[in-house]
Amino acid sequence: MDRKMANRKLIRLSQLKTKLATENLEEVDWVTFGVIVKKVTPQSTSNGRTFSIWRLNDLRDLSQCVSLFLFGDVHKEHWKTDQGTV
């Protein structure tokens, strides 16, 4: 993990909104980790494309979640991932 995180900044999901408002993260190599705390049943767009929505949390502040929308190949590959997965 030390090797993978070298020269990268860890930003907790619960801090993400604040960091996006106060820092230019486009110029920083940053990572975050989250746990899938809720999954919505896959849905379809008006043009028939299927997608999933996951609610992610860092388990530090359960009131701070991030919604992740999965489309295309990412949806096809990961839509069956279980709740509770990191």
Secondary structure, 3 states (H helix, E strand, C coil): CHHHHCCCEECCHHHHHHHHHHCCHHHCCEECCCEEEEEEEEEECCCCCEEEEEEEECCCCCCCCEEEEECHHHHHHHCCCCCCCC
